[in-house]
Amino acid sequence: MFDSLMQFFKGLSAEGDDATLFSDGDYRIAAAALLVHLVSVDGVVDDAEQKALRIILKSRYELSDDETDALIDIARERDNEAVDLYNFTSVLKRNLDEDGRAQIIEMMWELVLADGYIHEFEDNLVWRVAELLGVSRRDRIRLRKSVQALQVDQ
């Protein structure tokens, strides 16, 4: 009985670690939730997009593999609970400056272009998020072209 009680407390502390690492107002959760939503918006979640999601989050936020997994898990949960995009974009708008918000759009384009194809639903989602974040049409298009050019060079 004592062992099962210890396991229970260990489980609670492990959940607490994720919560401590990513608090409710953490803009990284909002950004990750938008990216998780973007991966599935066209109805097809392929390996290239899943891999790109992990790489983007891990490199942009300098996370370990375990931290990246935890962030994606939390983001999926928040995306499943969400009724709209405003909850995520409002957190980003409060916490990030203009350049930071543009970087979110850049991350979205990196994810959209991971499979080599821009689906109309993906394009529409990036447009809506850019509007909510106050990223101009010109900057949104410039970021897409910049990401496309980098992918061609690779």
Steps between C-alpha positions, in 0.01 A plus 500: 500500500782739585658438155176581319464817705856603405426434131192719529702789645771456237233524232369820653846654515571404137180676394603795713835518320327547163270758654798683649690486173202629301267718707148587384598840362813372323496630145683186383187296574290739291750487213524121517121465510471706180763279336327182618174633357674587175639146460149353497300775330517337156382165638832328426771473764809357332840408637673801340269741682532316832879501471502869401278586797749341740803658332344847489394500866821340624730738314301824538449458873826315572327201660618151580323202342297444818406868524397500134280193558342663805432823310339313210284297740381813681444678168289212364291505815447877475419478129239231569341724766506816288193641330689761298844644428456816705601341829839410354557816298405727790770336717753546221397859440538585871838330535680560171613810318449550127808296410397217731154484345656493152715207615181309585382548142840393374478182710156435355632533144787262584244246612265556205784455253645193674306267273572709189138595445289794619146382559235772479393435862859543618537823303172627642603417856832683465311800357250502790770468766707774336196729504435426867866559586518826306751367246444683173412331171830620358699347786300176486579460128863604550539238773349230279737584215795509738418154639442363149837635386676338797337166426604513134861567605502195729 
